[in-house]
Amino acid sequence: MSILAGGFQRLWRKRNDRSQPSGAETNDASATTGGSTHQEPVVVWQAANPMEAQIVKGRLLSAGIPAIVRGEAMGNIYGFIYGGLAERDVLAPGPLAEQAQALLSEEVQWELDEAAEE
């Protein structure tokens, strides 16, 4: 009986040893997700409603800055389009956050089509 019990103990020990990585094999979460902590998204704009958030996101994307809208799915599910529950955060990667905020703080210069003025 002790031989059988000893076999199970060795098997169990081997299984547990494999499940716990050694120091050289440890990976932080950023290595498995493909990014690192300095690439974390940063809030660059707080929009009052989903439409404003999409306009800001489009402006960032057109300038080559990746952007996402946080809270987009909940608004689509529950239909929040105004009030405090409709607020959305527009996020950009950390290294590009200053560039994104500078772009969003600039005044937009609209070019009018001459045919439309007549």
Jmol script that loads the backbone (N, CA, C; Angstrom):
load data "model"
ATOM      1  N   MET A   1       0.818  -1.188   0.000  1.00  0.00           N
ATOM      2  CA  MET A   1       0.000   0.000   0.000  1.00  0.00           C
ATOM      3  C   MET A   1       0.866   1.257   0.000  1.00  0.00           C
ATOM      4  N   SER A   2       1.971   1.230   0.710  1.00  0.00           N
ATOM      5  CA  SER A   2       2.823   2.411   0.775  1.00  0.00           C
ATOM      6  C   SER A   2       3.496   2.683  -0.570  1.00  0.00           C
ATOM      7  N   ILE A   3       3.765   1.639  -1.364  1.00  0.00           N
ATOM      8  CA  ILE A   3       4.345   1.842  -2.684  1.00  0.00           C
ATOM      9  C   ILE A   3       3.360   2.586  -3.567  1.00  0.00           C
ATOM     10  N   LEU A   4       2.081   2.193  -3.513  1.00  0.00           N
ATOM     11  CA  LEU A   4       1.050   2.849  -4.303  1.00  0.00           C
ATOM     12  C   LEU A   4       0.864   4.298  -3.858  1.00  0.00           C
ATOM     13  N   ALA A   5       0.824   4.515  -2.546  1.00  0.00           N
ATOM     14  CA  ALA A   5       0.673   5.880  -2.024  1.00  0.00           C
ATOM     15  C   ALA A   5       1.881   6.727  -2.396  1.00  0.00           C
ATOM     16  N   GLY A   6       3.081   6.139  -2.325  1.00  0.00           N
ATOM     17  CA  GLY A   6       4.279   6.870  -2.706  1.00  0.00           C
ATOM     18  C   GLY A   6       4.266   7.243  -4.178  1.00  0.00           C
ATOM     19  N   GLY A   7       3.731   6.381  -5.027  1.00  0.00           N
ATOM     20  CA  GLY A   7       3.621   6.667  -6.456  1.00  0.00           C
ATOM     21  C   GLY A   7       2.700   7.847  -6.722  1.00  0.00           C
ATOM     22  N   PHE A   8       1.572   7.886  -6.007  1.00  0.00           N
ATOM     23  CA  PHE A   8       0.652   9.009  -6.167  1.00  0.00           C
ATOM     24  C   PHE A   8       1.286  10.314  -5.694  1.00  0.00           C
ATOM     25  N   GLN A   9       2.036  10.237  -4.609  1.00  0.00           N
ATOM     26  CA  GLN A   9       2.684  11.442  -4.091  1.00  0.00           C
ATOM     27  C   GLN A   9       3.708  11.981  -5.088  1.00  0.00           C
ATOM     28  N   ARG A  10       4.483  11.055  -5.687  1.00  0.00           N
ATOM     29  CA  ARG A  10       5.464  11.495  -6.691  1.00  0.00           C
ATOM     30  C   ARG A  10       4.755  12.094  -7.902  1.00  0.00           C
ATOM     31  N   LEU A  11       3.668  11.452  -8.339  1.00  0.00           N
ATOM     32  CA  LEU A  11       2.905  11.962  -9.476  1.00  0.00           C
ATOM     33  C   LEU A  11       2.340  13.338  -9.162  1.00  0.00           C
ATOM     34  N   TRP A  12       1.783  13.485  -7.978  1.00  0.00           N
ATOM     35  CA  TRP A  12       1.204  14.764  -7.575  1.00  0.00           C
ATOM     36  C   TRP A  12       2.275  15.855  -7.495  1.00  0.00           C
ATOM     37  N   ARG A  13       3.442  15.526  -6.959  1.00  0.00           N
ATOM     38  CA  ARG A  13       4.534  16.481  -6.833  1.00  0.00           C
ATOM     39  C   ARG A  13       5.004  16.930  -8.213  1.00  0.00           C
ATOM     40  N   LYS A  14       5.121  15.987  -9.155  1.00  0.00           N
ATOM     41  CA  LYS A  14       5.547  16.337 -10.512  1.00  0.00           C
ATOM     42  C   LYS A  14       4.529  17.255 -11.183  1.00  0.00           C
ATOM     43  N   ARG A  15       3.257  16.942 -11.006  1.00  0.00           N
ATOM     44  CA  ARG A  15       2.203  17.759 -11.609  1.00  0.00           C
ATOM     45  C   ARG A  15       2.225  19.178 -11.049  1.00  0.00           C
ATOM     46  N   ASN A  16       2.390  19.317  -9.751  1.00  0.00           N
ATOM     47  CA  ASN A  16       2.439  20.647  -9.127  1.00  0.00           C
ATOM     48  C   ASN A  16       3.695  21.404  -9.522  1.00  0.00           C
ATOM     49  N   ASP A  17       4.820  20.699  -9.672  1.00  0.00           N
ATOM     50  CA  ASP A  17       6.059  21.352 -10.083  1.00  0.00           C
ATOM     51  C   ASP A  17       5.927  21.933 -11.480  1.00  0.00           C
ATOM     52  N   ARG A  18       5.208  21.261 -12.352  1.00  0.00           N
ATOM     53  CA  ARG A  18       5.026  21.764 -13.723  1.00  0.00           C
ATOM     54  C   ARG A  18       4.092  22.962 -13.763  1.00  0.00           C
ATOM     55  N   SER A  19       3.100  23.004 -12.866  1.00  0.00           N
ATOM     56  CA  SER A  19       2.138  24.096 -12.900  1.00  0.00           C
ATOM     57  C   SER A  19       2.726  25.400 -12.373  1.00  0.00           C
ATOM     58  N   GLN A  20       3.800  25.345 -11.575  1.00  0.00           N
ATOM     59  CA  GLN A  20       4.421  26.551 -11.063  1.00  0.00           C
ATOM     60  C   GLN A  20       5.706  26.811 -11.829  1.00  0.00           C
ATOM     61  N   PRO A  21       5.755  27.887 -12.632  1.00  0.00           N
ATOM     62  CA  PRO A  21       6.941  28.143 -13.438  1.00  0.00           C
ATOM     63  C   PRO A  21       8.134  28.539 -12.597  1.00  0.00           C
ATOM     64  N   SER A  22       9.297  28.233 -13.113  1.00  0.00           N
ATOM     65  CA  SER A  22      10.522  28.648 -12.435  1.00  0.00           C
ATOM     66  C   SER A  22      10.740  30.137 -12.682  1.00  0.00           C
ATOM     67  N   GLY A  23      11.739  30.713 -12.048  1.00  0.00           N
ATOM     68  CA  GLY A  23      11.991  32.143 -12.182  1.00  0.00           C
ATOM     69  C   GLY A  23      12.246  32.573 -13.606  1.00  0.00           C
ATOM     70  N   ALA A  24      12.887  31.740 -14.417  1.00  0.00           N
ATOM     71  CA  ALA A  24      13.186  32.104 -15.797  1.00  0.00           C
ATOM     72  C   ALA A  24      11.959  32.051 -16.674  1.00  0.00           C
ATOM     73  N   GLU A  25      10.927  31.293 -16.256  1.00  0.00           N
ATOM     74  CA  GLU A  25       9.748  31.125 -17.097  1.00  0.00           C
ATOM     75  C   GLU A  25       8.621  32.076 -16.746  1.00  0.00           C
ATOM     76  N   THR A  26       8.742  32.845 -15.682  1.00  0.00           N
ATOM     77  CA  THR A  26       7.651  33.702 -15.271  1.00  0.00           C
ATOM     78  C   THR A  26       7.462  34.820 -16.277  1.00  0.00           C
ATOM     79  N   ASN A  27       6.218  35.051 -16.589  1.00  0.00           N
ATOM     80  CA  ASN A  27       5.842  36.120 -17.515  1.00  0.00           C
ATOM     81  C   ASN A  27       4.846  37.024 -16.816  1.00  0.00           C
ATOM     82  N   ASP A  28       4.993  38.311 -16.984  1.00  0.00           N
ATOM     83  CA  ASP A  28       3.979  39.190 -16.450  1.00  0.00           C
ATOM     84  C   ASP A  28       2.834  39.259 -17.455  1.00  0.00           C
ATOM     85  N   ALA A  29       1.719  39.810 -17.028  1.00  0.00           N
ATOM     86  CA  ALA A  29       0.527  39.828 -17.869  1.00  0.00           C
ATOM     87  C   ALA A  29       0.757  40.584 -19.169  1.00  0.00           C
ATOM     88  N   SER A  30       1.606  41.595 -19.132  1.00  0.00           N
ATOM     89  CA  SER A  30       1.826  42.379 -20.344  1.00  0.00           C
ATOM     90  C   SER A  30       2.494  41.564 -21.433  1.00  0.00           C
ATOM     91  N   ALA A  31       3.305  40.596 -21.051  1.00  0.00           N
ATOM     92  CA  ALA A  31       3.970  39.778 -22.062  1.00  0.00           C
ATOM     93  C   ALA A  31       2.977  38.875 -22.773  1.00  0.00           C
ATOM     94  N   THR A  32       1.930  38.466 -22.082  1.00  0.00           N
ATOM     95  CA  THR A  32       0.951  37.592 -22.718  1.00  0.00           C
ATOM     96  C   THR A  32      -0.089  38.364 -23.504  1.00  0.00           C
ATOM     97  N   THR A  33      -0.289  39.626 -23.182  1.00  0.00           N
ATOM     98  CA  THR A  33      -1.294  40.407 -23.899  1.00  0.00           C
ATOM     99  C   THR A  33      -0.708  41.179 -25.061  1.00  0.00           C
ATOM    100  N   GLY A  34       0.594  41.172 -25.203  1.00  0.00           N
ATOM    101  CA  GLY A  34       1.210  41.820 -26.348  1.00  0.00           C
ATOM    102  C   GLY A  34       1.584  43.264 -26.121  1.00  0.00           C
ATOM    103  N   GLY A  35       1.398  43.784 -24.949  1.00  0.00           N
ATOM    104  CA  GLY A  35       1.749  45.171 -24.678  1.00  0.00           C
ATOM    105  C   GLY A  35       2.523  45.262 -23.385  1.00  0.00           C
ATOM    106  N   SER A  36       2.848  46.459 -23.011  1.00  0.00           N
ATOM    107  CA  SER A  36       3.509  46.649 -21.733  1.00  0.00           C
ATOM    108  C   SER A  36       2.795  47.767 -21.007  1.00  0.00           C
ATOM    109  N   THR A  37       3.182  47.999 -19.770  1.00  0.00           N
ATOM    110  CA  THR A  37       2.464  48.962 -18.956  1.00  0.00           C
ATOM    111  C   THR A  37       2.568  50.373 -19.501  1.00  0.00           C
ATOM    112  N   HIS A  38       3.650  50.720 -20.193  1.00  0.00           N
ATOM    113  CA  HIS A  38       3.734  52.075 -20.727  1.00  0.00           C
ATOM    114  C   HIS A  38       2.842  52.253 -21.954  1.00  0.00           C
ATOM    115  N   GLN A  39       2.263  51.185 -22.469  1.00  0.00           N
ATOM    116  CA  GLN A  39       1.343  51.260 -23.602  1.00  0.00           C
ATOM    117  C   GLN A  39      -0.117  51.296 -23.152  1.00  0.00           C
ATOM    118  N   GLU A  40      -0.353  51.354 -21.848  1.00  0.00           N
ATOM    119  CA  GLU A  40      -1.715  51.353 -21.321  1.00  0.00           C
ATOM    120  C   GLU A  40      -2.503  52.522 -21.900  1.00  0.00           C
ATOM    121  N   PRO A  41      -3.775  52.315 -22.224  1.00  0.00           N
ATOM    122  CA  PRO A  41      -4.596  53.421 -22.718  1.00  0.00           C
ATOM    123  C   PRO A  41      -4.808  54.484 -21.647  1.00  0.00           C
ATOM    124  N   VAL A  42      -4.819  55.733 -22.078  1.00  0.00           N
ATOM    125  CA  VAL A  42      -4.992  56.874 -21.187  1.00  0.00           C
ATOM    126  C   VAL A  42      -6.196  57.677 -21.675  1.00  0.00           C
ATOM    127  N   VAL A  43      -7.009  58.148 -20.748  1.00  0.00           N
ATOM    128  CA  VAL A  43      -8.160  58.965 -21.122  1.00  0.00           C
ATOM    129  C   VAL A  43      -7.661  60.315 -21.627  1.00  0.00           C
ATOM    130  N   VAL A  44      -7.997  60.641 -22.871  1.00  0.00           N
ATOM    131  CA  VAL A  44      -7.583  61.918 -23.446  1.00  0.00           C
ATOM    132  C   VAL A  44      -8.768  62.856 -23.646  1.00  0.00           C
ATOM    133  N   TRP A  45      -9.988  62.325 -23.541  1.00  0.00           N
ATOM    134  CA  TRP A  45     -11.167  63.162 -23.721  1.00  0.00           C
ATOM    135  C   TRP A  45     -12.338  62.509 -23.017  1.00  0.00           C
ATOM    136  N   GLN A  46     -13.136  63.322 -22.317  1.00  0.00           N
ATOM    137  CA  GLN A  46     -14.369  62.828 -21.719  1.00  0.00           C
ATOM    138  C   GLN A  46     -15.525  63.452 -22.482  1.00  0.00           C
ATOM    139  N   ALA A  47     -16.201  62.619 -23.251  1.00  0.00           N
ATOM    140  CA  ALA A  47     -17.285  63.092 -24.101  1.00  0.00           C
ATOM    141  C   ALA A  47     -18.606  63.057 -23.339  1.00  0.00           C
ATOM    142  N   ALA A  48     -19.476  64.006 -23.651  1.00  0.00           N
ATOM    143  CA  ALA A  48     -20.764  64.090 -22.983  1.00  0.00           C
ATOM    144  C   ALA A  48     -21.754  63.059 -23.497  1.00  0.00           C
ATOM    145  N   ASN A  49     -21.543  62.580 -24.718  1.00  0.00           N
ATOM    146  CA  ASN A  49     -22.470  61.615 -25.297  1.00  0.00           C
ATOM    147  C   ASN A  49     -21.743  60.751 -26.332  1.00  0.00           C
ATOM    148  N   PRO A  50     -22.378  59.687 -26.774  1.00  0.00           N
ATOM    149  CA  PRO A  50     -21.724  58.782 -27.723  1.00  0.00           C
ATOM    150  C   PRO A  50     -21.332  59.447 -29.043  1.00  0.00           C
ATOM    151  N   MET A  51     -22.142  60.391 -29.529  1.00  0.00           N
ATOM    152  CA  MET A  51     -21.832  61.044 -30.797  1.00  0.00           C
ATOM    153  C   MET A  51     -20.545  61.861 -30.691  1.00  0.00           C
ATOM    154  N   GLU A  52     -20.399  62.602 -29.617  1.00  0.00           N
ATOM    155  CA  GLU A  52     -19.174  63.385 -29.407  1.00  0.00           C
ATOM    156  C   GLU A  52     -17.964  62.463 -29.303  1.00  0.00           C
ATOM    157  N   ALA A  53     -18.127  61.334 -28.613  1.00  0.00           N
ATOM    158  CA  ALA A  53     -17.027  60.387 -28.464  1.00  0.00           C
ATOM    159  C   ALA A  53     -16.590  59.838 -29.822  1.00  0.00           C
ATOM    160  N   GLN A  54     -17.539  59.545 -30.703  1.00  0.00           N
ATOM    161  CA  GLN A  54     -17.201  59.023 -32.028  1.00  0.00           C
ATOM    162  C   GLN A  54     -16.512  60.082 -32.888  1.00  0.00           C
ATOM    163  N   ILE A  55     -16.919  61.332 -32.750  1.00  0.00           N
ATOM    164  CA  ILE A  55     -16.270  62.416 -33.499  1.00  0.00           C
ATOM    165  C   ILE A  55     -14.828  62.583 -33.040  1.00  0.00           C
ATOM    166  N   VAL A  56     -14.608  62.568 -31.728  1.00  0.00           N
ATOM    167  CA  VAL A  56     -13.247  62.700 -31.182  1.00  0.00           C
ATOM    168  C   VAL A  56     -12.393  61.506 -31.595  1.00  0.00           C
ATOM    169  N   LYS A  57     -12.958  60.315 -31.512  1.00  0.00           N
ATOM    170  CA  LYS A  57     -12.230  59.119 -31.928  1.00  0.00           C
ATOM    171  C   LYS A  57     -11.852  59.208 -33.402  1.00  0.00           C
ATOM    172  N   GLY A  58     -12.769  59.655 -34.237  1.00  0.00           N
ATOM    173  CA  GLY A  58     -12.488  59.802 -35.667  1.00  0.00           C
ATOM    174  C   GLY A  58     -11.402  60.820 -35.936  1.00  0.00           C
ATOM    175  N   ARG A  59     -11.401  61.896 -35.169  1.00  0.00           N
ATOM    176  CA  ARG A  59     -10.361  62.919 -35.349  1.00  0.00           C
ATOM    177  C   ARG A  59      -8.986  62.351 -35.001  1.00  0.00           C
ATOM    178  N   LEU A  60      -8.917  61.573 -33.925  1.00  0.00           N
ATOM    179  CA  LEU A  60      -7.644  60.960 -33.544  1.00  0.00           C
ATOM    180  C   LEU A  60      -7.206  59.931 -34.579  1.00  0.00           C
ATOM    181  N   LEU A  61      -8.131  59.101 -35.029  1.00  0.00           N
ATOM    182  CA  LEU A  61      -7.792  58.080 -36.017  1.00  0.00           C
ATOM    183  C   LEU A  61      -7.317  58.708 -37.325  1.00  0.00           C
ATOM    184  N   SER A  62      -7.926  59.820 -37.722  1.00  0.00           N
ATOM    185  CA  SER A  62      -7.509  60.472 -38.965  1.00  0.00           C
ATOM    186  C   SER A  62      -6.120  61.084 -38.851  1.00  0.00           C
ATOM    187  N   ALA A  63      -5.681  61.353 -37.625  1.00  0.00           N
ATOM    188  CA  ALA A  63      -4.324  61.872 -37.401  1.00  0.00           C
ATOM    189  C   ALA A  63      -3.323  60.744 -37.179  1.00  0.00           C
ATOM    190  N   GLY A  64      -3.785  59.502 -37.267  1.00  0.00           N
ATOM    191  CA  GLY A  64      -2.889  58.363 -37.101  1.00  0.00           C
ATOM    192  C   GLY A  64      -2.683  57.936 -35.659  1.00  0.00           C
ATOM    193  N   ILE A  65      -3.540  58.390 -34.758  1.00  0.00           N
ATOM    194  CA  ILE A  65      -3.438  58.029 -33.348  1.00  0.00           C
ATOM    195  C   ILE A  65      -4.526  56.999 -33.041  1.00  0.00           C
ATOM    196  N   PRO A  66      -4.145  55.792 -32.633  1.00  0.00           N
ATOM    197  CA  PRO A  66      -5.160  54.793 -32.299  1.00  0.00           C
ATOM    198  C   PRO A  66      -6.008  55.268 -31.126  1.00  0.00           C
ATOM    199  N   ALA A  67      -7.309  55.010 -31.191  1.00  0.00           N
ATOM    200  CA  ALA A  67      -8.201  55.448 -30.125  1.00  0.00           C
ATOM    201  C   ALA A  67      -9.325  54.450 -29.954  1.00  0.00           C
ATOM    202  N   ILE A  68      -9.814  54.357 -28.716  1.00  0.00           N
ATOM    203  CA  ILE A  68     -10.971  53.526 -28.425  1.00  0.00           C
ATOM    204  C   ILE A  68     -11.914  54.327 -27.535  1.00  0.00           C
ATOM    205  N   VAL A  69     -13.173  53.924 -27.524  1.00  0.00           N
ATOM    206  CA  VAL A  69     -14.179  54.566 -26.685  1.00  0.00           C
ATOM    207  C   VAL A  69     -14.568  53.578 -25.597  1.00  0.00           C
ATOM    208  N   ARG A  70     -14.396  53.997 -24.354  1.00  0.00           N
ATOM    209  CA  ARG A  70     -14.770  53.137 -23.228  1.00  0.00           C
ATOM    210  C   ARG A  70     -16.232  53.405 -22.878  1.00  0.00           C
ATOM    211  N   GLY A  71     -16.972  52.331 -22.653  1.00  0.00           N
ATOM    212  CA  GLY A  71     -18.376  52.454 -22.289  1.00  0.00           C
ATOM    213  C   GLY A  71     -19.291  52.391 -23.495  1.00  0.00           C
ATOM    214  N   GLU A  72     -18.733  52.113 -24.646  1.00  0.00           N
ATOM    215  CA  GLU A  72     -19.497  52.087 -25.880  1.00  0.00           C
ATOM    216  C   GLU A  72     -20.538  50.967 -25.879  1.00  0.00           C
ATOM    217  N   ALA A  73     -20.161  49.805 -25.416  1.00  0.00           N
ATOM    218  CA  ALA A  73     -21.071  48.659 -25.453  1.00  0.00           C
ATOM    219  C   ALA A  73     -22.267  48.862 -24.527  1.00  0.00           C
ATOM    220  N   MET A  74     -22.036  49.399 -23.347  1.00  0.00           N
ATOM    221  CA  MET A  74     -23.143  49.596 -22.406  1.00  0.00           C
ATOM    222  C   MET A  74     -24.166  50.572 -22.964  1.00  0.00           C
ATOM    223  N   GLY A  75     -23.690  51.607 -23.623  1.00  0.00           N
ATOM    224  CA  GLY A  75     -24.614  52.564 -24.224  1.00  0.00           C
ATOM    225  C   GLY A  75     -25.436  51.931 -25.321  1.00  0.00           C
ATOM    226  N   ASN A  76     -24.820  51.056 -26.088  1.00  0.00           N
ATOM    227  CA  ASN A  76     -25.542  50.373 -27.154  1.00  0.00           C
ATOM    228  C   ASN A  76     -26.571  49.402 -26.590  1.00  0.00           C
ATOM    229  N   ILE A  77     -26.226  48.760 -25.500  1.00  0.00           N
ATOM    230  CA  ILE A  77     -27.144  47.789 -24.899  1.00  0.00           C
ATOM    231  C   ILE A  77     -28.339  48.490 -24.260  1.00  0.00           C
ATOM    232  N   TYR A  78     -28.067  49.498 -23.458  1.00  0.00           N
ATOM    233  CA  TYR A  78     -29.132  50.152 -22.702  1.00  0.00           C
ATOM    234  C   TYR A  78     -29.669  51.417 -23.366  1.00  0.00           C
ATOM    235  N   GLY A  79     -29.024  51.901 -24.394  1.00  0.00           N
ATOM    236  CA  GLY A  79     -29.519  53.053 -25.132  1.00  0.00           C
ATOM    237  C   GLY A  79     -29.352  54.389 -24.437  1.00  0.00           C
ATOM    238  N   PHE A  80     -28.316  54.532 -23.617  1.00  0.00           N
ATOM    239  CA  PHE A  80     -28.076  55.812 -22.951  1.00  0.00           C
ATOM    240  C   PHE A  80     -27.506  56.791 -23.968  1.00  0.00           C
ATOM    241  N   ILE A  81     -28.235  57.854 -24.264  1.00  0.00           N
ATOM    242  CA  ILE A  81     -27.745  58.822 -25.241  1.00  0.00           C
ATOM    243  C   ILE A  81     -27.612  60.221 -24.669  1.00  0.00           C
ATOM    244  N   TYR A  82     -28.072  60.457 -23.447  1.00  0.00           N
ATOM    245  CA  TYR A  82     -27.888  61.758 -22.820  1.00  0.00           C
ATOM    246  C   TYR A  82     -27.828  61.576 -21.310  1.00  0.00           C
ATOM    247  N   GLY A  83     -27.351  62.599 -20.629  1.00  0.00           N
ATOM    248  CA  GLY A  83     -27.223  62.544 -19.181  1.00  0.00           C
ATOM    249  C   GLY A  83     -25.899  61.936 -18.746  1.00  0.00           C
ATOM    250  N   GLY A  84     -25.758  61.779 -17.465  1.00  0.00           N
ATOM    251  CA  GLY A  84     -24.515  61.259 -16.896  1.00  0.00           C
ATOM    252  C   GLY A  84     -24.174  59.853 -17.342  1.00  0.00           C
ATOM    253  N   LEU A  85     -25.177  59.046 -17.613  1.00  0.00           N
ATOM    254  CA  LEU A  85     -24.920  57.672 -18.031  1.00  0.00           C
ATOM    255  C   LEU A  85     -24.482  57.577 -19.485  1.00  0.00           C
ATOM    256  N   ALA A  86     -24.599  58.662 -20.227  1.00  0.00           N
ATOM    257  CA  ALA A  86     -24.200  58.649 -21.637  1.00  0.00           C
ATOM    258  C   ALA A  86     -22.749  59.071 -21.826  1.00  0.00           C
ATOM    259  N   GLU A  87     -22.094  59.526 -20.770  1.00  0.00           N
ATOM    260  CA  GLU A  87     -20.713  59.976 -20.893  1.00  0.00           C
ATOM    261  C   GLU A  87     -19.804  58.839 -21.327  1.00  0.00           C
ATOM    262  N   ARG A  88     -18.835  59.169 -22.168  1.00  0.00           N
ATOM    263  CA  ARG A  88     -17.888  58.187 -22.682  1.00  0.00           C
ATOM    264  C   ARG A  88     -16.478  58.739 -22.540  1.00  0.00           C
ATOM    265  N   ASP A  89     -15.529  57.843 -22.311  1.00  0.00           N
ATOM    266  CA  ASP A  89     -14.117  58.206 -22.268  1.00  0.00           C
ATOM    267  C   ASP A  89     -13.480  57.781 -23.575  1.00  0.00           C
ATOM    268  N   VAL A  90     -12.705  58.676 -24.165  1.00  0.00           N
ATOM    269  CA  VAL A  90     -11.931  58.347 -25.355  1.00  0.00           C
ATOM    270  C   VAL A  90     -10.500  58.129 -24.884  1.00  0.00           C
ATOM    271  N   LEU A  91      -9.934  56.968 -25.238  1.00  0.00           N
ATOM    272  CA  LEU A  91      -8.605  56.590 -24.767  1.00  0.00           C
ATOM    273  C   LEU A  91      -7.638  56.457 -25.926  1.00  0.00           C
ATOM    274  N   ALA A  92      -6.379  56.796 -25.651  1.00  0.00           N
ATOM    275  CA  ALA A  92      -5.290  56.658 -26.619  1.00  0.00           C
ATOM    276  C   ALA A  92      -4.114  56.001 -25.890  1.00  0.00           C
ATOM    277  N   PRO A  93      -3.180  55.389 -26.624  1.00  0.00           N
ATOM    278  CA  PRO A  93      -2.012  54.787 -25.966  1.00  0.00           C
ATOM    279  C   PRO A  93      -1.221  55.828 -25.178  1.00  0.00           C
ATOM    280  N   GLY A  94      -0.677  55.407 -24.038  1.00  0.00           N
ATOM    281  CA  GLY A  94       0.067  56.304 -23.151  1.00  0.00           C
ATOM    282  C   GLY A  94       1.108  57.165 -23.835  1.00  0.00           C
ATOM    283  N   PRO A  95       1.999  56.592 -24.683  1.00  0.00           N
ATOM    284  CA  PRO A  95       3.030  57.412 -25.325  1.00  0.00           C
ATOM    285  C   PRO A  95       2.475  58.468 -26.276  1.00  0.00           C
ATOM    286  N   LEU A  96       1.255  58.266 -26.757  1.00  0.00           N
ATOM    287  CA  LEU A  96       0.662  59.220 -27.698  1.00  0.00           C
ATOM    288  C   LEU A  96      -0.371  60.130 -27.038  1.00  0.00           C
ATOM    289  N   ALA A  97      -0.530  60.020 -25.729  1.00  0.00           N
ATOM    290  CA  ALA A  97      -1.559  60.780 -25.029  1.00  0.00           C
ATOM    291  C   ALA A  97      -1.346  62.287 -25.143  1.00  0.00           C
ATOM    292  N   GLU A  98      -0.123  62.749 -24.947  1.00  0.00           N
ATOM    293  CA  GLU A  98       0.136  64.194 -25.047  1.00  0.00           C
ATOM    294  C   GLU A  98      -0.137  64.703 -26.451  1.00  0.00           C
ATOM    295  N   GLN A  99       0.281  63.946 -27.436  1.00  0.00           N
ATOM    296  CA  GLN A  99       0.044  64.326 -28.833  1.00  0.00           C
ATOM    297  C   GLN A  99      -1.468  64.372 -29.107  1.00  0.00           C
ATOM    298  N   ALA A 100      -2.199  63.402 -28.586  1.00  0.00           N
ATOM    299  CA  ALA A 100      -3.653  63.362 -28.783  1.00  0.00           C
ATOM    300  C   ALA A 100      -4.326  64.552 -28.107  1.00  0.00           C
ATOM    301  N   GLN A 101      -3.920  64.874 -26.883  1.00  0.00           N
ATOM    302  CA  GLN A 101      -4.517  66.006 -26.176  1.00  0.00           C
ATOM    303  C   GLN A 101      -4.192  67.319 -26.876  1.00  0.00           C
ATOM    304  N   ALA A 102      -2.978  67.436 -27.405  1.00  0.00           N
ATOM    305  CA  ALA A 102      -2.617  68.648 -28.138  1.00  0.00           C
ATOM    306  C   ALA A 102      -3.466  68.780 -29.397  1.00  0.00           C
ATOM    307  N   LEU A 103      -3.668  67.693 -30.112  1.00  0.00           N
ATOM    308  CA  LEU A 103      -4.488  67.713 -31.311  1.00  0.00           C
ATOM    309  C   LEU A 103      -5.924  68.101 -30.993  1.00  0.00           C
ATOM    310  N   LEU A 104      -6.455  67.560 -29.906  1.00  0.00           N
ATOM    311  CA  LEU A 104      -7.838  67.836 -29.539  1.00  0.00           C
ATOM    312  C   LEU A 104      -8.029  69.241 -28.975  1.00  0.00           C
ATOM    313  N   SER A 105      -6.962  69.853 -28.492  1.00  0.00           N
ATOM    314  CA  SER A 105      -7.086  71.219 -27.971  1.00  0.00           C
ATOM    315  C   SER A 105      -6.984  72.271 -29.072  1.00  0.00           C
ATOM    316  N   GLU A 106      -6.536  71.862 -30.269  1.00  0.00           N
ATOM    317  CA  GLU A 106      -6.450  72.801 -31.388  1.00  0.00           C
ATOM    318  C   GLU A 106      -7.840  73.132 -31.916  1.00  0.00           C
ATOM    319  N   GLU A 107      -7.984  74.350 -32.368  1.00  0.00           N
ATOM    320  CA  GLU A 107      -9.250  74.751 -32.972  1.00  0.00           C
ATOM    321  C   GLU A 107      -9.307  74.192 -34.389  1.00  0.00           C
ATOM    322  N   VAL A 108     -10.461  73.679 -34.751  1.00  0.00           N
ATOM    323  CA  VAL A 108     -10.630  73.091 -36.079  1.00  0.00           C
ATOM    324  C   VAL A 108     -10.876  74.204 -37.089  1.00  0.00           C
ATOM    325  N   GLN A 109     -10.097  74.200 -38.165  1.00  0.00           N
ATOM    326  CA  GLN A 109     -10.264  75.171 -39.243  1.00  0.00           C
ATOM    327  C   GLN A 109     -11.028  74.489 -40.373  1.00  0.00           C
ATOM    328  N   TRP A 110     -12.251  74.871 -40.570  1.00  0.00           N
ATOM    329  CA  TRP A 110     -13.073  74.276 -41.613  1.00  0.00           C
ATOM    330  C   TRP A 110     -12.847  75.003 -42.923  1.00  0.00           C
ATOM    331  N   GLU A 111     -12.656  74.239 -43.970  1.00  0.00           N
ATOM    332  CA  GLU A 111     -12.523  74.816 -45.300  1.00  0.00           C
ATOM    333  C   GLU A 111     -13.870  74.718 -45.986  1.00  0.00           C
ATOM    334  N   LEU A 112     -14.400  75.863 -46.360  1.00  0.00           N
ATOM    335  CA  LEU A 112     -15.690  75.886 -47.017  1.00  0.00           C
ATOM    336  C   LEU A 112     -15.515  75.745 -48.515  1.00  0.00           C
ATOM    337  N   ASP A 113     -16.374  74.985 -49.100  1.00  0.00           N
ATOM    338  CA  ASP A 113     -16.373  74.814 -50.533  1.00  0.00           C
ATOM    339  C   ASP A 113     -16.970  76.067 -51.175  1.00  0.00           C
ATOM    340  N   GLU A 114     -16.306  76.627 -52.178  1.00  0.00           N
ATOM    341  CA  GLU A 114     -16.779  77.859 -52.817  1.00  0.00           C
ATOM    342  C   GLU A 114     -18.132  77.667 -53.460  1.00  0.00           C
ATOM    343  N   ALA A 115     -18.417  76.492 -53.968  1.00  0.00           N
ATOM    344  CA  ALA A 115     -19.718  76.236 -54.593  1.00  0.00           C
ATOM    345  C   ALA A 115     -20.818  76.247 -53.560  1.00  0.00           C
ATOM    346  N   ALA A 116     -20.534  75.848 -52.337  1.00  0.00           N
ATOM    347  CA  ALA A 116     -21.537  75.825 -51.296  1.00  0.00           C
ATOM    348  C   ALA A 116     -21.870  77.226 -50.800  1.00  0.00           C
ATOM    349  N   GLU A 117     -20.942  78.176 -50.950  1.00  0.00           N
ATOM    350  CA  GLU A 117     -21.179  79.539 -50.489  1.00  0.00           C
ATOM    351  C   GLU A 117     -22.149  80.282 -51.381  1.00  0.00           C
ATOM    352  N   GLU A 118     -22.259  79.905 -52.636  1.00  0.00           N
ATOM    353  CA  GLU A 118     -23.124  80.633 -53.583  1.00  0.00           C
ATOM    354  C   GLU A 118     -24.532  80.268 -53.474  1.00  0.00           C
TER     355      GLU A 118
END
end "model"
wireframe off; spacefill off
backbone 0.3
color backbone group
